[in-house]
Structure formats: C-alpha cells, structure tokens
Amino acid sequence: MPNTPLSLTVDGLTIPQLGFGTWQLEPADARRMVAEALRIGYRHIDTAWIYRNEAAVGDGIRDSGVAREDIWLTTKIWTAHFEHDALLRQAEESAASLGFTPDLLLLHWPKTSPTFAETLGALNAAKDAGLTRSIGLSNFPSGQFREAQRLSPARLITNQVEYHPYLSLKTLRATAADIGSSITAWSPLAQGKIADDAVIGEIARAHGKSTGQVTLRWLVQQGVIAIPRTLKPERAAENFDIWDFELADEEMARIHALARPDGRLGDWLDKDFKWDKD
Ligand SMILES: NC(=O)c1ccc[n+]([C@@H]2O[C@H](COP(=O)([O-])OP(=O)(O)OC[C@H]3O[C@@H](n4cnc5c(N)ncnc54)[C@H](OP(=O)(O)O)[C@@H]3O)[C@@H](O)[C@H]2O)c1
C-alpha cells in the first residue's frame, strides 16, 4: 500500500484528512507542537480565536520552514462575534494574529441570535473580502446545517463536530454527503479514551498498530477529516503513521458498533437546538 497521506476534495479544495488540533494548548506548547507536527508531515492545522493561541500557531508554522501554501489552516469565529461587523473584525484580527489568511473559517457553535441570515451573510462577506479562502461550520446539527447552507451563497465545506467510536453521527454524515459538504471529527480519539478499548485493542494488535492509529484510520477511511491533539512529539508521529494499513469492512463495522447514546464528551450546544438522534 502506498504510504501517502489521504486528502479529501470538497468544492474543488483539497483538504488533508489528518490535521493537528490545538485546543487547550498554551501558546508555547502550540508553537512547539505545530512546528513539530509540520516536521512530522502533517499539512493541516486547526485552531480557533477562543483557544487564545492563534499567534503562537502562526509562529509554529513559520518556525517549521514548511511553505504556507502547502498547509491547510483552519480557525473559527467565536459566538460573541456573530453580528455582521463583529464577525468581520474578528476575521481581520485572526488573520493578523496568525500572520496568514486562513484556508477555512468556521462558525464555532450555532446560536439563535443574531439570525443565521445575518451571520452567514457576514461569513460570506469575510470570504468575499479575502479574509479566508473558504467557510464552514462547527457543531451544527443536521437541521441547522441545511438551513445555514440554504442561506449561504458559498459552499460550507465542512461541519466540524465531535466524532469518535462512541458516537454514531449517522444522520449528520448523510446530511454532509447530501449537501456536498464534509465532516471534520473533533476529539477523534475520544480525548484518549480509546486507549483502553478492548475491541479497538484487539483490532490494533491484529494490524501491529496502536488503538489511536486504528481509531484515526477508521475515521479517514470513512472519508472524514480528523484533527487529533497531543502535547507529545512521539504521539504526534504515532498518530500520523496510519497510511500503511487498511481496516477490513468487518473491522470498520465492529468499531461503528461501539457507538452509544451517552458517548458525547463535550456538549455546549445552545438549548434551543437538538443533536440528531443517531
Ligand atoms: N470545534 C469544536 O468545538 C472543537 C471542540 C473540541 C476540540 N476541537 C478541535 O479538535 C482537536 C482534537 O480534539 P481534542 O483535543 O478534544 O481531543 P483528542 O484529540 O480526541 O484527544 C486528545 C487527548 O488524547 C491524548 N492522546 C493523543 N494521542 C493519543 C494516542 N495516540 N493514544 C492515546 N491518547 C492520545 C492526548 O494526551 P497527550 O497530550 O498526553 O498525548 C490528549 O489528552 C482539538 O485540539 C481542537 O483543535 C474542536
């Protein structure tokens, strides 16, 4: 099997399927680990205004020596900035902090006010003003995902949501496929919980791989983008080493069967919205 990292093409844009996440990384760690991840071979970095590390992520990219055009860079608009002018101001601030125009700008969590029409209008205006190459969503259930796309002239190229073996996401994955978008999995390793999983452990042993590697392979093999995070360079390398093996359909199904109703780890969804049932 060729040892080549996989990517996904959405709306004509090519997105590396394995990215590096930076939530909860203090600026010094974010800078160090982003540079390390890029040296390992990652070409996709995920940050957000609310992580307070955009400037450090930009420094890490510059430290790495990897050319900016070879990297996919995502950041997010925080919910306090969803009014039209505030959104454009944050888009400018994020680009200035990073020192780069991001490839993708997401709405971090859906909220009822201001209206979706205002916020999606502003997000499109940010794209039209050259403050990002593309736009998308994060944490939008199916109904709101469809509504947002209906209101957005530009394609919303991903919906970044919690996804790992303990969640099904069947409906949301079908919605993304139906409207020509994609799913990006946050907490793809269930925040480390996969390390103790007996089923994933058995599959991992059969392939001579780790539970983390099998979990990430399960995600990318579905056509999902995954953005694991670690503070440890050796784990960053381990998590990136998933291109030389393939899971059989039966192994994919066994991992899908681990989904459970209480599998969600991080739920900050506005109470006026509801997650899909499965
Ligand atoms: N859009 C959103 O609302 C949202 C929300 C949450 C996260 N995110 C994004 O998604 C990224 C990833 O999510 P996450 O950080 O919550 O969780 P994650 O990547 O599922 O898990 C990270 C945790 O797992 C450990 N870990 C890393 N590699 C491992 C391996 N191979 N085996 C066992 N444990 C391992 C790490 O510990 P060590 O550091 O000790 O290795 C860390 O504690 C974030 O960094 C962020 O960029 C987005």
The ligand as a MOL file (V3000), in Angstrom:
LIG
                    3D

  0  0  0     0  0            999 V3000
M  V30 BEGIN CTAB
M  V30 COUNTS 48 52 0 0 0
M  V30 BEGIN ATOM
M  V30 1 N -14.9740 22.7960 17.1100 0
M  V30 2 C -15.0300 22.4990 18.3800 0
M  V30 3 O -15.9710 22.8740 19.0890 0
M  V30 4 C -13.9500 21.6910 18.9900 0
M  V30 5 C -14.0970 21.1730 20.2780 0
M  V30 6 C -13.0590 20.4040 20.7920 0
M  V30 7 C -11.9250 20.1840 20.0470 0
M  V30 8 N -11.7820 20.7250 18.7960 0 CHG=1
M  V30 9 C -10.5580 20.5070 17.9790 0
M  V30 10 O -10.3030 19.1150 17.8790 0
M  V30 11 C -8.9920 18.8350 18.3480 0
M  V30 12 C -8.9130 17.4460 18.9440 0
M  V30 13 O -9.8410 17.2610 19.9650 0
M  V30 14 P -9.3960 17.0830 21.4970 0
M  V30 15 O -8.1630 17.8370 21.7020 0
M  V30 16 O -10.5850 17.3960 22.3200 0 CHG=-1
M  V30 17 O -9.2510 15.5100 21.7050 0
M  V30 18 P -8.4570 14.2490 21.0910 0
M  V30 19 O -7.5340 14.6170 20.0030 0
M  V30 20 O -9.5090 13.2140 20.8970 0
M  V30 21 O -7.6400 13.7920 22.3660 0
M  V30 22 C -6.5550 14.4990 22.8870 0
M  V30 23 C -6.1220 13.7570 24.1520 0
M  V30 24 O -5.7620 12.4030 23.8010 0
M  V30 25 C -4.4190 12.1390 24.1510 0
M  V30 26 N -3.8240 11.4190 23.0200 0
M  V30 27 C -3.3100 11.9060 21.8630 0
M  V30 28 N -2.8690 10.9250 21.0540 0
M  V30 29 C -3.1270 9.7690 21.7050 0
M  V30 30 C -2.9140 8.3940 21.3930 0
M  V30 31 N -2.3620 8.0240 20.2330 0
M  V30 32 N -3.3060 7.4580 22.2990 0
M  V30 33 C -3.8730 7.8220 23.4600 0
M  V30 34 N -4.1050 9.1070 23.8270 0
M  V30 35 C -3.7230 10.0620 22.9510 0
M  V30 36 C -3.7630 13.4800 24.4190 0
M  V30 37 O -2.8880 13.3840 25.5100 0
M  V30 38 P -1.3330 13.8300 25.4020 0
M  V30 39 O -1.3230 15.2900 25.0910 0
M  V30 40 O -0.8150 13.4920 26.7530 0
M  V30 41 O -0.7420 12.9940 24.3090 0
M  V30 42 C -4.9480 14.3770 24.8150 0
M  V30 43 O -5.1780 14.3110 26.2050 0
M  V30 44 C -8.7430 19.9840 19.3430 0
M  V30 45 O -7.4050 20.1090 19.6990 0
M  V30 46 C -9.3180 21.1500 18.5860 0
M  V30 47 O -8.4030 21.5970 17.5800 0
M  V30 48 C -12.7800 21.4660 18.2670 0
M  V30 END ATOM
M  V30 BEGIN BOND
M  V30 1 1 1 2
M  V30 2 2 2 3
M  V30 3 1 2 4
M  V30 4 1 4 5
M  V30 5 2 4 48
M  V30 6 2 5 6
M  V30 7 1 6 7
M  V30 8 2 7 8
M  V30 9 1 8 9
M  V30 10 1 8 48
M  V30 11 1 9 10
M  V30 12 1 9 46
M  V30 13 1 10 11
M  V30 14 1 11 12
M  V30 15 1 11 44
M  V30 16 1 12 13
M  V30 17 1 13 14
M  V30 18 2 14 15
M  V30 19 1 14 16
M  V30 20 1 14 17
M  V30 21 1 17 18
M  V30 22 2 18 19
M  V30 23 1 18 20
M  V30 24 1 18 21
M  V30 25 1 21 22
M  V30 26 1 22 23
M  V30 27 1 23 24
M  V30 28 1 23 42
M  V30 29 1 24 25
M  V30 30 1 25 26
M  V30 31 1 25 36
M  V30 32 1 26 27
M  V30 33 1 26 35
M  V30 34 2 27 28
M  V30 35 1 28 29
M  V30 36 1 29 30
M  V30 37 2 29 35
M  V30 38 1 30 31
M  V30 39 2 30 32
M  V30 40 1 32 33
M  V30 41 2 33 34
M  V30 42 1 34 35
M  V30 43 1 36 37
M  V30 44 1 36 42
M  V30 45 1 37 38
M  V30 46 2 38 39
M  V30 47 1 38 40
M  V30 48 1 38 41
M  V30 49 1 42 43
M  V30 50 1 44 45
M  V30 51 1 44 46
M  V30 52 1 46 47
M  V30 END BOND
M  V30 END CTAB
M  END
